[in-house]
Amino acid sequence: MRRKTAKPRSSRESALKTSLRRRIRNLYRRFNLEDWAHCYQLLDPRLREKNRIDPADNAQSLAAFRSAYGKVDIWHIRLSLHARPGENKKDGRPFAYAYIFWQDDRKALHVFRERWVLDGGRWYTRVVGLVAQQTTAK
């Protein structure tokens, strides 16, 4: 039985993935510093321009998540890149799914699944705010 080998990546695809990983790490570095204004600037401009996101509500959500989990310590980022325009009928911009494996202050492991879009040569997240999981006492 033959083992499937990954097809070689183009230099453009490699560059896009490298820039997206850098952008994701920047977002969570700013999150850990509680720089909510900078985190807001990394949201998809189409969402910000249409006033769909209130900066204060977004900051409050991020602060509550930070309070519940502490810092996001990224262990690994796995990307699924969809760079061909037109793959999404509603939005023709290239996009990627990012699977971010991270550890909180209590050393518990988690995974974020985020959608990122390429707009004007820069990556932006489509994830608005973060919600801490509610736990019930037994």
NUNU-644208 format. One line per field, with one value per residue (C-alpha): x, y, z. Coordinates in steps of 0.2 Angstrom, whole numbers, plus 2048, in hexadecimal, padded with zeros to 3 digits. Layout:
xx <- [X | ...]
yy <- [Y | ...]
zz <- [Z | ...]
//
This chain:
xx <- [800 | 807 | 808 | 801 | 80D | 809 | 809 | 817 | 811 | 813 | 81E | 80F | 805 | 814 | 815 | 803 | 804 | 813 | 80B | 7FB | 804 | 80D | 7FD | 7F4 | 803 | 802 | 7EF | 7F2 | 802 | 7F7 | 7E9 | 7F5 | 7FA | 7E7 | 7E9 | 7D7 | 7D8 | 7E5 | 7DB | 7CD | 7D7 | 7DB | 7C9 | 7C3 | 7C1 | 7B0 | 7A9 | 7B0 | 7AB | 799 | 799 | 794 | 7A0 | 7A0 | 7B2 | 7AD | 7A3 | 7B1 | 7BD | 7B2 | 7B0 | 7C3 | 7C6 | 7BA | 7C2 | 7D3 | 7CD | 7C6 | 7D5 | 7E4 | 7F1 | 7EF | 800 | 800 | 807 | 804 | 7FA | 7F3 | 7ED | 7E1 | 7E3 | 7D6 | 7DF | 7D5 | 7C9 | 7B7 | 7B8 | 7AB | 79C | 798 | 7AA | 7B7 | 7C6 | 7D3 | 7D0 | 7D7 | 7D2 | 7DE | 7DE | 7E7 | 7ED | 7F0 | 7F2 | 7EA | 7F1 | 7EB | 7F5 | 7E5 | 7E6 | 7D9 | 7D6 | 7CF | 7C9 | 7C9 | 7C5 | 7D1 | 7CF | 7DC | 7D7 | 7E3 | 7F2 | 7EF | 7E7 | 7D8 | 7CE | 7BB | 7BA | 7B1 | 7B5 | 7B8 | 7AC | 7B1 | 7A9 | 79D | 7A0 | 793 | 797 | 793]
yy <- [800 | 811 | 81F | 82F | 83D | 84F | 859 | 866 | 878 | 886 | 894 | 8A0 | 893 | 892 | 8A5 | 8A6 | 899 | 8A1 | 8B2 | 8AB | 8A2 | 8B2 | 8BC | 8AF | 8AF | 8C2 | 8C2 | 8B7 | 8C0 | 8D0 | 8C6 | 8C1 | 8D3 | 8D8 | 8E3 | 8E2 | 8F1 | 8E8 | 8D8 | 8E1 | 8E8 | 8D6 | 8D2 | 8D1 | 8E3 | 8DE | 8DA | 8EA | 8F6 | 8F0 | 8F4 | 8E2 | 8E1 | 8ED | 8F0 | 8F1 | 8E1 | 8D8 | 8DE | 8D9 | 8C7 | 8C6 | 8CC | 8BF | 8B1 | 8B7 | 8B8 | 8A6 | 89D | 8A9 | 8AA | 8A0 | 896 | 890 | 87F | 87C | 884 | 879 | 882 | 87D | 88A | 88E | 89B | 89A | 8A8 | 8A2 | 893 | 89C | 8A3 | 8B0 | 8B7 | 8B5 | 8B9 | 8AB | 8A3 | 897 | 88C | 88D | 87F | 887 | 87B | 884 | 883 | 88E | 893 | 883 | 879 | 872 | 870 | 878 | 87A | 889 | 887 | 898 | 89F | 8AC | 8B6 | 8BE | 8D0 | 8DD | 8D2 | 8CF | 8C2 | 8C6 | 8BA | 8B8 | 8B3 | 8C0 | 8BF | 8AF | 8A7 | 89D | 88C | 88C | 87E | 878 | 872 | 860]
zz <- [800 | 7FB | 807 | 801 | 801 | 803 | 7F3 | 7F3 | 7F8 | 7ED | 7F3 | 7F3 | 7FE | 80A | 80B | 80F | 81D | 824 | 825 | 82C | 83A | 83E | 83E | 84A | 856 | 856 | 85A | 869 | 86F | 86F | 877 | 885 | 887 | 889 | 87A | 875 | 868 | 85E | 85F | 858 | 849 | 844 | 841 | 82F | 829 | 821 | 832 | 83A | 82B | 82C | 83F | 842 | 851 | 85F | 865 | 878 | 877 | 86E | 87B | 889 | 882 | 880 | 892 | 899 | 88F | 895 | 8A7 | 8A6 | 89D | 89F | 891 | 881 | 87F | 86D | 86B | 858 | 84A | 83C | 82C | 81E | 810 | 803 | 7F9 | 7E8 | 7E7 | 7E4 | 7F0 | 7FB | 7F1 | 7FE | 800 | 7F2 | 7FD | 801 | 812 | 81E | 82C | 83B | 848 | 857 | 864 | 874 | 887 | 895 | 8A5 | 8AE | 8A1 | 898 | 886 | 87A | 867 | 85E | 84C | 844 | 833 | 82C | 81C | 811 | 80E | 806 | 808 | 81B | 825 | 830 | 83C | 83A | 84C | 856 | 869 | 873 | 87F | 88E | 891 | 89F | 8AC | 8B8 | 8CA | 8CE]
//
